[in-house]
Amino acid sequence: MHVGVLIPQGWKYEYNGWDPAAAWARTLELARDAEALGFESEWVFDHFHTVPEVTDEITFESFTTLTAMACVTSRVRLGHMVVCNGFRNPALVAKLASTLDVASGGRFELGIGGGWKEDEWLAYGYGFPPTADRLRALHDALEVVTRMLGPGRATYHGRYARVMDAVNVPKGIQKPRPPIIVGGNGHEVTWRLAARYADELNVVFVSPEEVATWMPTIRARCEEIGRDPATLKVSLYSRDDDVKEPGQERIDFIGRCSEVGLSRLAAFPTRWHPTTETQARFAEDCRAAGAEMSEPAGLPA
């Protein structure tokens, strides 16, 4: 099992009271540090307002942040946990993804989901459609994105999104396209969308034991459409409290995640203390748990 880390953007109060320039410098420092420590991937949130309460504090925009991270790293995979589909035209998302894949040297993964944080939608003028409509829009978006990332020009006419003879060049570096991750815990709709369109399903804020009970249903969603379930990876973005404290309990948690068949664990150990020391201790616990990590590089003094 690989391990990826969320890089601070301020969304969960990690930069409350900070000077923006100092916070930005710390974000890039932690991105460089996470790669040097041997983590497989680095992730950002796609949000505009802080959580759980909306405060007038720093939240850095996700695509801008990832572009900067791509420029200060060279090995780690990069992506979102996950893009809110409602915030951008999906054809634009495909264009952004393609360009980020080139900018990163073929390291970008497009995570995408239906979105949920109502205050952001309303404040930024998107409205807030019912869940069923957000999921139908996600279906149309995945049609657009996969066609935009596929060969030739893209045409699709859906209720919520459409493209007509759309050119998307370059399409990225990775073949056949940058990987797509569908995020969400919805058994009926989201998992079926993942089975049809994605390379990976990312589930959120549950225990590894609960993931184990879900695996038969996830496999069934693939089998319904004749897909080999082994071709759909499953990852977990863990509850932040599960990785907060270093030591044996955290090591055991990481080990249990590996045992249930997850391909990747994404975690946010620097939520409370955005420091290189916090990240380094998490790397130590990941290695102690037997997670698949790259050899650590020499870090600057």
N, C-alpha and C positions, 0 to 999 in steps of 0.2 A: 504494500500500500504506500502510495506517495503522500506527501504532506505539503500543503500550501498554506501560506499565511495571508491574512488581510493586512493591508498597509494602511495606517491611519490617514484619515481625511478630515477628521473633526466631527463626523456624523454622530458618533456616540459620546460626545463631550470630551474626547481625548485632547482637544486643543482649546478648551474653554479658557479664555483670558490670555491666550497667546497672541503675540504679534504675528500677523499673517506671513510675513517673510520668514520668520523663525520657524513657524509651523511647516511651511513649504520645504524649507531646508531639511527639517527633520524627516518629513515624508520621503524625500529622495535619499537621505542617509539610511533610513530603514530599508528602503528598496535595495540599495547596494549591499547592505549588511545581510539581508535575508538570502540573497544569492550566494554571498561568500560563505554563509553558514551551511549551505547545502540543501536548502528547501527546493522542492521541485517546481513550485509555482507561486505567483503573487497575484492578489486579487483586490479589487476595489468595489465599493458599493455604488449604486446609481441613485443617489438621493440629493435633495436640495435643502431640506430642513433637518435639524437635529432630532434625535429620538432618545427617550420616549416623549419628552416635552419639547415643544417648538421654542427655541431660544434664538436670540440674535447673536449667534456664534458661528465660527468657521465651519463650513462644509465645502470642500473642494470638489469641483465638477469632475466626473469620472473619466470621460474620454481625454480631456486635457491631462489629467493626472497620469493615465496609462501611457500617453505619448511621452511624457517626461520620464516615466519609469523605463520605457523602452530605450531611451537614450543613455541611461546610466547603468543598464544591465546588458548582459550578452547571452545568458544561458537559460534563465528561468522562463517558464511559460507565464503568460500574462492574460488577464481577462477580468470580467465582471462577475459578481455574485449578487444579482444578475441585472442586466439592462431592463429598465421598466419600459415595456413595449409602448405604452401610451405617451411617452415623452417625446418621441421622434417618429417621423415618417420612416417606415421600415426600409424603403429603398435607400434613404439616407444612412440608416444603420448599416446596411450592406456596404455602402461606399466607405463609411468610416472604418468598418471591420477590414475591408480589403486594404485600405491605406495603412492601417495599424499593423497588419500582417507584414507588409513590405517594410515599414519603418522599424519593426522589431526583428527583422531577419527571419520571419516565418515562425513566430512564437505566440501569436495571438489566438485566443479561444473565445468564441462569442457565446456568452451566457445570456439568456433572455427569459423573461417571465411576464406574467400578466399585470403585475403591479398591485400595490395594496395600500400605500400610505396616503389616505384621503386628503389630509391637510395640504400636502404638496400639490396634488392634482388641482385642488380648488384654488390655491393661492397663485399658481402659475397659469391659470386660465384653461385647464384641460377639461373641466367638469369632472364628474366621477361616475362613470357608467356602472350599472350593476355588474356583479361578478360574471354572470353568464355572457354579457356583452364584452367584457374585457378578455374573456377566454376565446370568444369567437374572433375578436380582433387579433389575438395572438395566433390563432390558426391562419388567418389571412397573412399576417406578418411573416410567419414561417414559410408560407408559399412564396411570398415575394423574395425573402432573403435567400432561400435555397436556389431560386431561379436566378437571382442577381449574382450569386456566387458560382453558379454553374456555367457551362459553356454558352457562348453566343449572347445574343440580346434577350432581355427578359420581358415576357408579357404575362399578365395575370389580371383578371377582373374579379375582385371580391367585393363584398358589401362594405368592408372596413378598410381595404387597401387595394391599390391597383397600380400596375405599371404597363406601359405600352411601348414595346420595342426599345426598352431602356438599355443603354450602354453602360457597362461597369468595367472600366479598364483603368488600372490593373485589377485583377481579381484576387490578388494576394500571391504569396509564394507557395504555401502548402498545397499539396495535391491529395485528393481532388479539390479540396477547399479547406479553409480554416475550420476546425472542429466547432460544432454547435452543441451547446449545453442548454437544456430546458430545465428551468428551476421551478420547484413547487411540490407540495405534498398531496395534490389532488389526485385521488385514485382513478376517478372516472374520466376526466377530460385531460388534465395536464399530463398524466402518464401515457395516455394514448397519443398525445401530440409528441411526446418524447420518443415513443416507439416508432412513430412514423417519420419524424424529421431529424432527430438528434443523434449525436454520437455518445451523449452522456446525459443522465438524469441526475440532477442535484436536489437532494432532499434537505430539509432545514429544521434545526432545533429539536431533534428527537434523539433518543438514546440509541446506541448500537443494537440493543436488544429489540427495540421497536423496528429498526431497519430490517432485522432478520425476519420478523414476522411479515414484513411487506414484500420481501424478495419474491415469493411465489406469485403475487399479483403483478409485480413488475414484469416478471418473465411471461406471465399470461398475456399481458398487453402486447408484447412482441409476437407471441405465437398466434394471436388473433389475426395478424396481417402477414403471417408467414415469414417473420423475421427471426433469425437465430438469436435467442436472448443473450448469448455470450457476446454479441456485437454491441450491446448497449451497456456502457459502463455506468456504475452507480457511485455517486460521491455524496458526502455529507458535509454541510456547513454546521459545525457543532454549536451547541449552546455555549455562550461565552463563559459562563460559570464553570463549565466542565473542564476548561483549560486555564482557569485563572491562577491556581496555586501550583507551584512546582513541587515535584516529589512523587512518591510511589502511587498515590491515588491518580494523578494525572497520567503517569506511565501506564497504569493498568487500564485507564480509559482508552488511551491510544491503542493499546494492544487489543482490546475488545473490538474496536472499530475495524482493525485489520482482520480479525477472526470471522467477521460476518460477511466478508467478501467485498468490502468497499474498495474501489480502485484508488480513491483519493479522499483524504480528510482535509477540509479547509477550516482554519481556526483563526481566532483573533486574540492572541495572547497579549498584545500590546494595547488592548483597549483601555486598561486602567493606568498603565505606565508605558508610554510610548518611548522606550529606551532600547538601545542595543543590548544592554544587559538582560532585560526581560526576554528579548528575542533569542539571545544565546542560551538562556536557561531552558527555554522551550525546545530548542534544537537538541540540547543534551537529553531531555526527556524523550524526544522522538527517537533518538538513536537507542536509548535504553529500552524502548518498547519494541525495537526491531523494525521500525519504519524504514522505507527505502529512501535514503538520503544520498546526495552527492558528497564527495569528499570536500571538507571545508577548505576554503582558500585562505591565504594569509590576509589578515585584516590589518588595516593601518593602525599604528600605535595611537 
